[in-house]
Amino acid sequence: MKETDSQATATEFEQPCPIRDVLDRIGDQWSLLILEALEGRTLRFSELLRELGDISKQMLSKTLKHLEQDGYIQRTVYPEVPPRVEYNLDDLGKSFLVPMKQLVTWAAVNHRAICNARAMHTEKSNPGSPYAPR
């Protein structure tokens, strides 16, 4: 039994920094958009693909697997021909919507200031740059 406990601990703390471990997964290019798309509804793979628009099938598949592995979403396969697969938020994914929406709101409110700061930094670093504020 000790071996099982130590294996569970090793798996649990594979990444020693919980903040980095969680943010690396949900902070990628697509995870937040997928979680937002699944808010309050169940979607099939093709529906998610259409909803997100410019994501490749491979990237959507990889991101869905990561989100399922981490417990944010639930994947349900129906034994039909052809098989029907649906995705929806699990309890962990639903609980994440609250801080996620706060982050999205903060980003929307502060986006202009961030863009201006970038442009001013570019101007300081490279006078005459076309990205500098006018």
N, C-alpha and C positions, 0 to 999 in steps of 0.2 A: 504494500500500500504506500510505503514511503516513496517508491520509485514513481508511482502515478502522481503523487503530490508534487514532487520535484519537477516532473515533466510539465505539469499544468503551470507551475510557477515560471518555468523557463519560457513557455509559450506566452504566458500573460505578459511577461516583461522582456520580450524579444527586443523591443525598442525601448531603451531605458527612459526616454523622455516622452511622457504621455502627450504633451502638447504637440510636439513635432510629429509623433506617430499619428495622431488624429488629423492634424491640419494638413499633413502631406497627402492624406487620402482624400479628404473633402475639399481641399484647396486646389485640386487640379482644375483643368480647363472645363470639365463637363459635369462633375458630380453635383454641384449646386443647381445647375440647370435641370438635371434629371430629377433631383429631389423636388424642385419647384414644380416641374411638369406633372409629377405624380401626386401632388398635394390634392387630397380629397377625391382621387379617382384611381381607377385601375386601367392600365394601358398595355397593349401588346407591343412587341418589338417594333413592328412596322409603324405603329402609331407614334411611338417615341421618336423614331427616325424622322418621320414627317414633322413632328412637333419641334424638334431641335434644328432641323434644316441642314446645317453644314457639317454635321458629324458623320464620319465614315461608319460603315457597319462594324468594322473591326474595333474601332475605338468605343462605340456604343456597347458592344458585347463585352469588351474588357472592363469598362467602367461599371456596367451592371454587375458583373461577377465580383468586382471589388466591393461594391455597395452591398451586395447580398452577403458576401463573406464577412463584412464588418457588422451586419445586422441592421442596416438602414432600410433595406427593402426585402420584400418577400417575392420569390419566384414560384409561380404555380403552373405546373404542366398538366394539361388535360389529355387523357388517353383517347385522342381522336385521330382520324386520318384526314388531312395531315395534323400532327400534334399542334395543339393551341397552347401558347405560353403567355401568361399575363404577369405583370409586375405591379406591385402596389407598396406603399410605405408600411413598414413594420412599426411597432411601438417606438423603437429607438429613432427611426426616421421622423416620425410624427413629433417626437419631443425635440428633435433638432430644428424643426421649422421655426420655433420661437427665436432662438439666437440667430438663426440664418436670416430671418426677415429683418432683424435689427441691423445686422451687418449690411444687408442689401440696401436698407434705408440710409444708413450712414454713408455708404458708397455713393448713392445717388445724390445726397445732399452735398457731399464734399468733392464730387468729381471735378467740377470746374476749378476749385482751388488747387486740387492736385495737378490738373493739367497746366494751370498757370505756373505753379511751382516748378514743374518739369521744364516748361518753356523758359522760365527765368534762369534756371540752372544751365540749360543749353546755351542761352545767350551769354552767360558769364564764362562758360567753358569754351564757347566757339562764337565769338562776336560775328555778326552778319549772317548767322544761320537762318535758313528759311523757316525754321520752327520757332524762332524767337518771337516773343509778343511784339505786336506793332502798336 
